[in-house]
Amino acid sequence: METKEKNLLNYAKLIVEVGVNIQQGQYLMITSPIQTAYFARALTKCAYEAGAKKVYVDYVDEELSKVTYMHAPDEAFLEYPQWVAEGKKTLAANNCAFISISASNPDLLKDVNPARIATMQKTAGIALEGFRNYIQNGDVAWCVASIPTAEWAMKVFPKAQNSDEAIEKLWDKIYIATRIYEQDPVEAWKEHTRNLEEKTKFLNSKKITQLHYQSKGTDLYVELPKGHIWQGGGSYNKAGTYYVANMPTEEVFTMPSKYGVNGKLASTKPLSYGGNLIENFVLYFEKGRIVDFTAESGYETLKSLIETDEGSHYLGEVAIVPDDSPVSNTNTIFYNTLFDENASCHFAIGSAYPDTIEKGTEMNKEQLEAVGANTSLTHVDFMVGDTNLTIEAETESGESFIVLKDGNWAF
């Protein structure tokens, strides 16, 4: 078997066997851009070999989406096919696993009215709320992974002679980030997730009340709610299956207290959102709410994101990622949040994950809000970490300690 073919197969097996950890007789749904159909086929083959009962593939044509955004009437963005929403929810209720291939062109929708994109995303968010609850509660196994496409690769490597060269370069970076070049990638991932779980155990034992972020352009105080839970590595779904939701993942994360965020927070990497790039933006917080913001580019897109609903004016996730990691050490801006968020500390605008607070998965929206968790139709990660970042923690016992110094773990 040629090296290219072997690497591709190992990557597909890693996503199936570690990412969603497919079980005998289980359903699997794969969402894939049409350009990556060959990889969807490889995932499907691996899934059946691992015992999957039935694999469904949903192909996405982002160029067709652009045609719709450019030419459809306004009322088209107020509708979402109910049969799609119900179908996903039904699959989730039957313990289906979900793989999503993230490989969008970061500049695809730069000429589209951001208001149209915002309307469509809000419409989809409302329609898919039932399905999204299965994902955010960790009830089902899911995994987001990525492979190169020509447009994305050329954005990352604009000096490449052609798209084939750019794709080869991007494959190399992805394989480094996902440990495919290790002698046994599956075992390497198991060791990696164990290390992340050790970090979460330490942080959970400290019962942190507040984090103080300091870096160039950032001076932010973040309160953590009582009973918060740090997560990292993988999780167990409702059926007791251990899965890894992001491939790669380098983060440990929890929820901030909704009304306990104050100060100034500067981004350190571009955010690709809704087919547009938001770059060099700064958010200002008072009592948890975003009260002002600036952006060198993508201001209207950022505005649309923040104005999705009331909850999108607040944060739902705080994630710590060391600068010294395989993803960060590629020294690459991926223009893809899956990779960039795992090269950098990040926050998320919007909904908190219920499993990051005690008994959160048993609570309804009102109960989650009462304990300090934010709820929203959206959840969008953005990057704030670099080698200048220091994070200091305060605990219930009055102890102070450094969590991150110069961008890396201090313990």
N, C-alpha and C positions, 0 to 999 in steps of 0.2 A: 504494500500500500504506500502511495506517495505521501510525502510529509504534509502537503496541503490537505489532502483528503483525510489523513489521520487527524490533523489538528481540528478540522471541521467536525469530524465525527466525535472527537473527544469533547468538543465544545457543546455539541448537541446533547450528548449523553450527560454532561455536567448539568445542563439546564433541566433535563428531564429527571435525572436520578437524584440530584442534590437540590436544584432550584425548586421544583414542585414535588419532588420525591414521589413520583407516580406509584400508585398501589395497584395490586391485582384487581381487575374488574372495575377500575375507576374510569370515569369519563374525563376527557381533556378537551379544552377549547383553546385554540391558538389564534391570536389576532396578528396578522402579518401584512405589511405593505406588499403590493403585487410584485415589486422588484425583488423581494426576498423569498419568493415562492419556493425556490430550490431548498432554502434552509427550513422552511415550514415542512417540506417533505421529509427532510432529514430528521426533524424533531418528531414527526408522525411515526416514522419507522422505528426510532428509538423507543417511543412510547408504547407501541405495540409489542416490541421485544421485551419491554419491562412489565407487560401484563395489562396494559390499558384495554378497556372494553370497547370504547368507541372514541375516535378523535374527530372533532369538528374544527374546520378552519374557516375563519372569517377574513377575507382579503380586503384591504383598504387601498383605494386609489386616491392619493392625495392630489394628483393633478385634476382628477374629476371633482374633488372637493373645491379646488380653486375655481373651476368653471362655474360651479354652483354659487360660490360666494360672489363671483363677478357678475353673474347674469340672472340668477333667480330673483323672483319678486320678494319683497321684504317679508311677506307673510310666510314664506317657505321656512324661515328661521324660527318660527314660532311653533313648529311641529317636529315631533320625533316619533319614529315608527314604534307604536306600542308593542307590536309583536316582537321587536328586537329586545326591548326592555324586559318584557315578560319571559322571553326565551332565556336570557342570561340569568334572570332571577330563578327560574325553574331549574336550570342546570346547577346553579349554586346550591339550591335547596337539596339537590341530590348528590352533594359532595363532589361536584366536578372540580377539577383543577384548571387553572387559567394561566397561559403563557402569553405575554404581549411582547412583540418585537418592536422596539423603539428605534426608528431610523429615519426620522423626518428630515426634510430639507429645511434648515433653519430660516432661510429667507423666502420660502415658498409664497407666503401670503403678505409680503411687505407692501404690495400695491392694493391690498384689500382694505376697505373701511373697517377699522377696529371695532366699531359698534356692531357690525354684522357678525363678526367673530364672537364678540361678547354675548350677543343675543343667542346665537346657536349653542354656545357652551353652557349658558344658563338653562336653556331649554333641555339640552341633553342631561344636565346635572339633575334637574327636577325629575325627568323621566326615569333616570337610572338610579335614583336614590335607594330603592329597595335592594338592587344588586350591589351598589356601593357599600351598603351596610354590612353585607357578607364579607366584603374585602376589608373594610376598616376595622371590623370586629375580630378579624383573623379567623373567621369561621371556616374558610376554605384555603387551600394551598394555592398560592399565586406567585408568579415570578415575572419580572420585567428584565429583558436582556436585549442585546442589540447586535446587528451586523452591518457592515458598510453598504451604503448605496453611493452611486456616482456623485449625486449632488451634494450629499453630506460630506463625503470624502474630500471633494474639491474645496469645500468651505474650510475644512480643517487643514488641508495642505494645498493652498492656492498656488504655490510655486511648483507643484508637480507638473511634469511635462504633459500628462494626460490623465484621464479619470482612472485608467487601469493602474497606473503607478500610484495614484492617490489612494485607491482602494487597497492595494497591497500594504502601503504604509499604515493605513487605518486598521487593517486586520492585525498587523504586528502590535500596535498599541493596545488593541482590545485583548489580544492573547496575553500580553504582559499583565494587563489590569485584572484579568480573570484567572491568572495562574495556569494557563493551558500549557505553558512551556515546562512546568514542573514534571518530574518523572511520573508522579501519580497525582493528577489534578484533583481527583475526588478526595483522596486522603489529605492533600494540601488544603482543600477547602474545609474539611472537617477540623483540622488543626486550627485553621484561621478562625472559624466560628467559635471554637472553644476559647481562644484568646479574647475574642470580643465579649464572650459571656463572662469571663473573669473581670473585665472592666465594669460590666454592668453590676456584678455582684458587689464590687467595691463601692461604686457610687450609690447603690441602693442602701448599703450598710451605713452610709454617712447621713442619710436623711437631710439632704440639702434644702435650705429654705430660699436661697438666692444665689444667682450667678452674676458676676460683674465682668462684662466684655470690654476690653480696651485694645484698640489698634488705631492705625491711621484712619481718621474719619469716623471712628466708632467709639462711643462711650455709652454703654447700655447696661441697665440693671434689669434682671429678669427674675421675678419671683417664681418659685415652683410650688404647686399646690400640695397640701398635706396628703400623703398617700400616693404620690406620684410613683411611677415605676419606670426605671431605665430598661430599655430593650436594646438588643444588638445581636448580630449574627443571624440566627434563625428564630423561628417561632413554632409552636404546636397549634395546629388547627383544631377544630371542634372534634374531629375524628381521632385526634391524638397523633397525627402525622407531622413530623418535623420538616419544615420547608424554609427556604431562603428566598425572601421576596424580591431582592435586588441582586443582580449578577452583573457587575461586582457590588460588594458592600464593604465599607470600611467604618461605618458609623455606629455610635451608640446614641440613643435618642429617648426623649421623654416629652411631656407636654409642659408648656409654661402655664402659669396662672393667668387666665384671660385678661384680668384687669391689673396685672402686676408688672407690666413692661413699661419702662420709662427711659427716655434718652434718644440717642442718635445712632443709627445703624447704617453702615455703608457697604454696598456690594463689592465683591472682589473679582467676580467673573460674570460674563454676559449671561443673561437668562433668555433661553429660547422658549417663547410662549405664544401659542396661537399662530404659529408660522411667522413670527416676528422676533427680532432680538431687542431686548431691553438692556442697555449698557450704562455702567457707572451711575447707578442710582443710589439715592439716600432716602431712608425712611425716618420720620420723626414720630416718637411715641409719647403719649400722655395717658396714664392709667390704662395701658394696654392697647389703646386705639391709635391707628395711624392718623395723625392730625395734619401732616404735611408730607410732601415728597418731591424729589427732583430726579431728573434723569437726563443724561447727555443725549441719548437716543431712545426711542420707544416710549416716550412719555405718555402718549394716548393709549398705548397698549397696557402700560402699567396702570393707568387710571381706570381702564375698563376692568382689569383684574381686581383692583381694590374695591371697585363699586359693584362687583358681582352680586353681593347681598350684604346684610349687616355683618355677618360673621367674617367676611373677607376684609374687614377693616381691622382684624385682630390676628394674632398668631396662634397656630395650633401645634407646632412642633419646634423643639430645640434639639439640634443634633451636633455632636462633637466628633470631629474627624481629624486625625493627626496629619500634619503635612508630610511626614515620612511614611508613605504607603506606595504600593505598586502603581496605583492610579496616578497619584500626584507625581511620582518619580518618572512618569513618562514625559513630564514637562510639556504637556499638550493641553490646549483649550479645546474641548471636544464640541462645544456648542450643542451639547446634549446633556440634559440635567442628570440623567442616570449616571453618567461618568463624572461630570463636573462636581456634583454634590458629594461624590465619594473621593474627591481630591481636596475637599474644603469643608470646614464647619459650615453649617447652614441652618436656616430657619424655614418654616413653611407658613405662608399666608393661608388662612382658612381653617378647616376642620382639624381637630385633634383626633388621634387614634384612641378609641375607648380603652384599649388594652394597656394604655400607659398610665392608668390610675386604678387603684384597688376597686374591684367589683365594677369597673366601668362598662364591661361588656353586658352587664345585667341592667344597666340604667337606660332610661329614655332620654330624649334631648333635654327636657327640663331638669332632670336629675343631674345630667352631666354638667349643664350650665351652673347648677347650684354648687357643685364642688370645684368649679374653676376651669372647666374644660370648654373650649370654644367649639361651636358647631357652625357649619357652613356647607354650601353646595360645592365648594371647591377646596383643593389642597394643593398648593404650588410651592415647591421648594426653591429657595434662592441662596446663593453662596456668599459667605461673609468672612471666610477664613483665609489666612496667609501666614507667612513666617513672622509677622509682627504681632500676631494675636496672642493676648494673655487672657485667661479666664480664671477668676478667683471665686471660690465658693464659700458660703457661710452655711453653717449647719444648725439644727435645732438645739444642740448643746452649746452653741456659741463659738464653736471652733471655726477658724478660717484656714483654708489651704488652697494651694494653686493646683488647678486641674490641668491647664494647658499653659505652657510657657514657650514663647517664640514659635508658636504653631504646633508644638508637639507635647505628648503626654508628660506630665511632671511627676507622675507616680508609677 
